[in-house]
Amino acid sequence: MAATTQAKAQEALSLVEEVNAVILAEPADANAIVPLADANKKVSKEITKRMNEIDMGNTNSIVSFGSGAQAELQVISQAMLTDVRNKDVGPAGDSLRNIVTTIRGFSVSELDVRRKRSWWEKLIGRAAPFAKFTAKFETVQGQIDKVTEDLLGHEHTLLKDIKSLDILYDKTLAFYDELALYIAAGTEKIRLLDTIDIPAKDAEVQAAPENDQVMKAQELRDLRAARDDLERRVHDLKLTRQVTMQSLPSIRLVQENDKSLVTKINSTLVNTVPLWETQLAQAVTIQRSAEAAKAVRAANDLTNELLTSNAANLRESNKMIRTEMERGVFDIEAVKQANADLIGTIEESLQIADEGKAKRAAAEADLKKMESDLRDTLASAKAKATGTGDTIGTAAN
């Protein structure tokens, strides 16, 4: 990590300690709404002031009763929402995951230079393990520097959010307390209506002349309707106060999460990233030592291989040469075989000659017999003195 980045991380550490030192006030009990009769002078004055905002003859004053207390809170909330739209908390976590993924991607198995590349790696031209290792280290250093800058940006943004949430919490707590005053004022006003104003108006109706009773009765109904509207409004304020009380721990929870994330980011910047860089540097040194050891081992293995192969070759060639030296010009077995084949050839020739001579003699005897038989047949034919015989004999002669 660059020296400037390291200095910025150290500076941010004081801001982290500052936001962690802030202690937020606790909200009052949800049921701790002090009525006017039990309130001290200061609170009693505030309750009376809010009671004066109610005009029973004006419906709008009843409907809007207590809404003014939320104006300042709404301004702060809108500003916070605008910041939330412009800020995404996700990238802070993404940056941490990017660092972890980058380091985890630096797998130990890839440091094994003896590992052969797969056919797929050869096909796509993937770098050899050590070349890939060196290139990946150079890339990782750049990635760490960039992610470190991103984390610093997220850290400052979260610190700003934490301070904004402090303001929002204080304003929400003030709104929570303000609602208690409005609820007390509304409750007291309803009590006065039920005990004084409505009974007095009812008495006016009863005492009014018959011609005015309809008008007075209508005024009584309007007063009672306004009283019911005020009661519903006070009920809504009680619900709003309950929801506001629930939002206070929610704001605090978000703050605590942001504080934890800021602390984690700062710890990563100050402690973890330099440690990773040290480990990576050690990994490179170890790998280079392993490469040197492998070269020495390869040289020793080659020497041993030459010694053993030369000895084996010498023994084999010596055996072949000595064997050839001890052999005669002709092998006796070859001479015996040639002599046997020659004798067999002579004997076969004599046998074939004798068989030919016998066949020729038999053929001469057959020829003589055929000639004698032909001659006897011709002589017999002439002796019969037939035309056929003369013709045959003549033809034969």
C-alpha positions in Angstrom: 0.0 0.0 0.0 1.3 3.5 -0.9 2.6 5.7 1.8 0.0 8.4 1.1 -2.8 5.8 1.4 -1.3 4.6 4.7 -1.2 8.2 6.0 -4.9 8.7 5.0 -5.9 5.5 6.7 -4.1 6.7 9.9 -5.9 10.0 9.7 -9.3 8.3 9.3 -8.6 6.3 12.5 -9.1 9.4 14.6 -12.4 10.1 12.9 -13.5 6.5 13.6 -12.6 7.0 17.3 -14.5 10.2 17.4 -17.8 8.8 16.0 -17.5 5.7 18.3 -17.2 8.0 21.3 -20.6 9.6 20.7 -23.3 8.4 23.2 -26.9 8.8 22.0 -29.6 9.8 24.5 -32.2 7.2 25.4 -35.9 7.9 24.6 -38.3 8.4 27.5 -40.8 5.7 28.4 -43.6 5.4 25.8 -46.2 5.6 28.6 -44.5 8.5 30.3 -46.8 11.2 29.0 -47.1 13.8 31.9 -50.7 15.2 32.1 -51.1 18.9 32.6 -52.1 18.5 36.2 -48.8 16.7 37.1 -46.5 18.7 34.9 -43.9 21.1 36.2 -44.1 24.8 35.4 -42.0 24.6 32.3 -43.8 21.6 30.8 -47.1 23.0 31.9 -46.4 26.1 29.9 -45.5 24.1 26.8 -48.6 22.0 27.0 -50.8 25.1 27.4 -49.1 26.6 24.4 -50.0 23.7 22.3 -53.6 23.6 23.6 -54.0 27.1 22.3 -53.3 25.9 18.8 -56.6 24.0 18.9 -59.6 25.9 17.5 -62.7 23.7 18.0 -64.5 25.8 15.4 -61.8 25.2 12.8 -61.5 21.7 11.5 -58.2 22.3 9.9 -56.6 23.2 13.2 -57.7 19.8 14.6 -56.5 17.8 11.5 -53.1 19.6 11.5 -52.7 19.4 15.2 -49.1 18.3 16.0 -48.0 18.3 12.3 -45.8 21.3 12.8 -43.5 19.3 15.1 -42.5 17.1 12.2 -41.4 19.8 9.8 -37.8 20.0 10.9 -37.5 16.2 11.1 -38.9 16.0 7.6 -36.3 18.3 6.3 -33.5 16.2 7.8 -35.1 13.0 6.6 -35.3 14.3 3.0 -31.6 15.3 3.1 -30.7 11.8 4.4 -32.8 10.2 1.6 -31.0 12.3 -1.0 -27.7 11.1 0.4 -28.9 7.5 0.4 -29.9 7.8 -3.3 -26.4 9.1 -4.1 -24.6 6.6 -2.0 -24.7 2.8 -2.2 -23.5 1.1 0.9 -23.1 -2.1 -1.1 -19.8 -1.2 -2.8 -18.0 -1.0 0.6 -18.8 -4.6 1.2 -18.0 -5.4 -2.4 -14.6 -3.8 -2.0 -13.9 -6.1 0.9 -15.0 -9.1 -1.0 -12.9 -8.0 -4.0 -9.8 -8.0 -1.8 -10.6 -11.4 -0.3 -11.4 -12.8 -3.8 -8.2 -11.4 -5.2 -6.1 -13.0 -2.4 -8.0 -16.3 -2.5 -7.5 -16.3 -6.3 -3.8 -16.4 -5.5 -4.0 -20.1 -5.0 -1.1 -22.2 -3.7 -1.6 -24.9 -6.3 -0.8 -22.4 -9.0 2.6 -21.9 -7.5 3.6 -25.5 -8.3 5.8 -25.1 -11.4 5.9 -28.9 -11.8 2.2 -29.0 -12.6 1.7 -29.6 -16.3 -0.6 -27.5 -18.3 -3.8 -29.1 -19.3 -4.8 -29.5 -23.0 -7.3 -26.7 -22.5 -4.6 -24.4 -21.1 -2.4 -25.2 -24.0 -5.2 -24.7 -26.5 -6.0 -21.2 -25.3 -2.4 -20.3 -24.8 -2.6 -20.0 -21.1 0.7 -19.0 -19.5 2.9 -21.6 -17.7 2.4 -21.7 -14.0 5.4 -19.6 -12.9 4.8 -17.0 -15.7 1.2 -16.8 -14.6 2.3 -16.5 -11.0 4.6 -13.6 -11.7 2.0 -11.8 -13.9 -0.7 -12.3 -11.2 1.5 -10.8 -8.5 2.0 -7.7 -10.6 -1.7 -7.4 -11.2 -2.6 -8.0 -7.5 -0.4 -5.1 -6.4 -2.3 -2.8 -8.6 -5.6 -4.1 -7.6 -4.8 -3.7 -3.9 -3.8 -0.1 -4.4 -7.0 0.6 -6.3 -9.3 -1.2 -3.8 -7.5 0.6 -1.0 -8.5 4.0 -2.5 -12.0 2.8 -3.0 -12.2 1.7 0.7 -11.0 5.1 1.8 -13.8 6.7 -0.2 -16.4 4.4 1.3 -15.0 5.0 4.8 -15.3 8.8 4.6 -18.8 8.4 3.1 -19.9 6.2 6.0 -18.4 8.5 8.6 -20.5 11.3 7.0 -23.6 9.1 7.2 -22.9 8.3 10.9 -22.8 12.0 11.8 -25.9 12.6 9.7 -27.6 9.8 11.6 -26.6 11.4 14.9 -28.5 14.5 13.9 -31.4 12.5 12.6 -31.5 10.6 15.9 -31.5 13.8 18.0 -34.2 15.3 15.9 -36.3 12.2 16.0 -35.9 12.0 19.7 -37.0 15.7 20.0 -40.0 14.9 17.8 -40.8 12.0 20.0 -40.7 14.3 23.1 -42.7 16.9 21.2 -45.4 14.4 20.4 -45.7 13.7 24.1 -46.5 17.4 24.7 -49.1 17.4 21.9 -50.7 14.2 23.2 -50.8 15.7 26.7 -52.3 18.9 25.3 -54.9 17.1 23.2 -55.8 14.8 26.1 -56.2 17.8 28.4 -58.3 19.6 25.8 -60.6 16.5 25.5 -60.9 16.4 29.3 -62.0 20.1 29.4 -64.5 19.5 26.6 -66.0 16.5 28.3 -66.1 18.1 31.8 -66.8 21.8 31.0 -67.4 22.8 27.4 -69.9 20.1 26.3 -71.9 20.1 29.5 -72.1 23.9 29.4 -73.2 23.8 25.7 -75.7 21.1 26.7 -77.1 23.3 29.4 -77.4 26.1 26.9 -79.5 23.9 24.7 -81.8 23.0 27.5 -82.1 26.6 28.7 -82.5 28.1 25.2 -86.0 29.2 24.0 -87.7 26.8 21.7 -86.9 28.9 18.6 -83.2 28.8 19.4 -83.0 25.1 20.5 -82.4 23.8 17.0 -79.5 26.1 16.4 -78.0 25.4 19.9 -78.5 21.7 19.4 -76.6 21.9 16.1 -73.8 23.8 17.8 -73.7 21.0 20.4 -73.5 18.3 17.7 -70.7 20.2 16.0 -68.8 20.5 19.2 -69.1 16.8 19.9 -68.1 16.0 16.4 -65.0 18.3 16.7 -64.3 16.6 20.0 -64.4 13.2 18.4 -62.1 14.4 15.6 -59.7 15.7 18.2 -59.8 12.3 20.0 -59.0 10.5 16.7 -56.2 13.0 16.0 -54.7 12.4 19.5 -55.0 8.6 18.9 -53.1 9.1 15.6 -50.4 11.1 17.4 -50.0 8.2 20.0 -49.5 5.8 17.1 -47.1 8.1 15.5 -45.2 8.4 18.7 -45.0 4.6 19.0 -43.7 4.3 15.5 -41.2 7.1 16.2 -40.0 5.3 19.3 -39.5 2.2 17.1 -37.5 4.1 14.5 -35.0 5.3 17.2 -33.4 1.8 17.7 -33.5 1.3 14.0 -31.5 4.5 13.4 -29.1 3.3 16.1 -28.8 -0.1 14.6 -27.9 1.4 11.2 -25.3 3.6 12.9 -23.8 0.6 14.7 -23.6 -1.3 11.5 -21.9 1.6 9.8 -19.5 2.1 12.7 -18.6 -1.6 12.6 -18.1 -1.4 8.8 -15.9 1.7 9.2 -13.9 0.0 11.9 -13.5 -3.1 9.8 -12.4 -1.0 6.7 -9.9 1.0 8.8 -8.5 -2.2 10.3 -8.2 -3.7 6.8 -6.4 -0.6 5.6 -4.1 -0.2 8.5 -3.3 -3.8 9.4 -4.6 -6.4 6.9 -3.5 -4.9 3.6 0.1 -4.4 4.6 0.1 -8.0 6.1 -1.2 -9.4 2.8 1.5 -7.5 0.8 4.2 -8.9 3.1 2.8 -12.4 2.7 2.8 -12.0 -1.1 6.4 -10.8 -1.1 7.3 -13.8 0.9 5.5 -16.0 -1.5 7.5 -14.6 -4.4 10.8 -15.2 -2.5 9.8 -18.7 -1.6 8.8 -19.5 -5.1 12.1 -18.2 -6.5 14.0 -20.3 -3.9 12.0 -23.3 -5.0 12.9 -22.6 -8.7 16.6 -22.5 -7.8 16.4 -25.7 -5.8 14.6 -27.3 -8.7 17.4 -26.3 -11.1 20.1 -27.8 -8.8 18.0 -31.0 -8.4 17.6 -31.2 -12.2 21.4 -30.9 -12.6 22.1 -33.7 -10.1 19.4 -35.9 -11.6 21.0 -35.4 -15.1 24.5 -36.4 -13.7 23.1 -39.5 -12.1 21.2 -40.4 -15.2 24.3 -40.0 -17.4 26.4 -42.3 -15.1 23.8 -45.0 -15.0 22.9 -44.9 -18.7 26.6 -45.0 -19.8 27.4 -48.0 -17.5 24.4 -49.8 -18.9 25.4 -49.0 -22.5 28.9 -50.2 -21.9 27.8 -53.5 -20.6 25.4 -54.1 -23.4 27.9 -53.2 -26.2 30.7 -55.2 -24.5 28.4 -58.3 -24.4 27.5 -57.9 -28.1 31.1 -57.4 -29.2 32.6 -60.3 -27.2 29.8 -62.6 -28.5 30.6 -61.8 -32.1 34.3 -62.2 -31.6 33.9 -65.8 -30.3 31.7 -66.9 -33.2 33.3 -68.8 -36.2 33.1 -67.8 -39.8 30.3 -70.3 -40.3 28.0 -71.7 -37.6 28.2 -75.5 -37.5 24.4 -75.7 -37.3 24.2 -73.8 -40.6 26.7 -76.1 -42.2 24.8 -79.2 -41.0 21.6 -77.8 -42.3 23.1 -77.0 -45.7 24.7 -80.5 -46.0 21.4 -82.2 -45.1 19.5 -80.1 -47.6 22.1 -81.0 -50.3 21.8 -84.7 -49.6 18.0 -84.5 -49.7 18.2 -82.7 -53.0 20.4 -85.4 -54.6 18.2 -88.2 -53.4 15.1 -86.5 -54.6 16.8 -86.0 -58.0 17.7 -89.8 -58.3 14.2 -90.8 -57.2 12.6 -88.6 -59.7 14.9 -89.9 -62.5 14.1 -93.6 -61.6 10.4 -92.8 -61.6 10.7 -91.1 -65.1 12.6 -94.1 -66.5 9.9 -96.5 -65.2 7.2 -94.4 -66.7 8.9 -94.3 -70.1 9.3 -98.1 -70.2 5.7 -98.6 -69.3 4.7 -96.1 -72.0 6.8 -98.0 -74.7 5.1 -101.3 -73.7 1.6 -99.6 -74.1 2.6 -98.2 -77.5 3.7 -101.6 -78.8 0.5 -103.2 -77.6 -1.7 -100.5 -79.2 0.2 -100.9 -82.5 -0.3 -104.8 -82.4 -4.0 -104.4 -81.7 -4.4 -102.0 -84.6 -2.6 -104.2 -87.0 -4.7 -107.3 -86.1 -7.9 -105.4 -86.5 -7.0 -104.2 -90.0 -6.0 -107.8 -91.1 -9.3 -109.2 -89.9 -11.2 -106.7 -91.9 -9.6 -107.6 -95.3 -10.2 -111.3 -94.8 -14.0 -110.9 -94.7 -13.9 -109.5 -98.3 -16.9 -107.3 -97.9 -17.6 -104.1 -99.6 -17.4 -102.4 -96.4 -14.3 -104.2 -95.6 -12.7 -103.5 -99.0 -13.7 -99.9 -98.6 -12.4 -99.9 -95.2 -9.2 -101.7 -96.1 -8.8 -99.6 -99.2 -9.4 -96.5 -97.2 -6.9 -97.8 -94.6 -4.3 -98.5 -97.3 
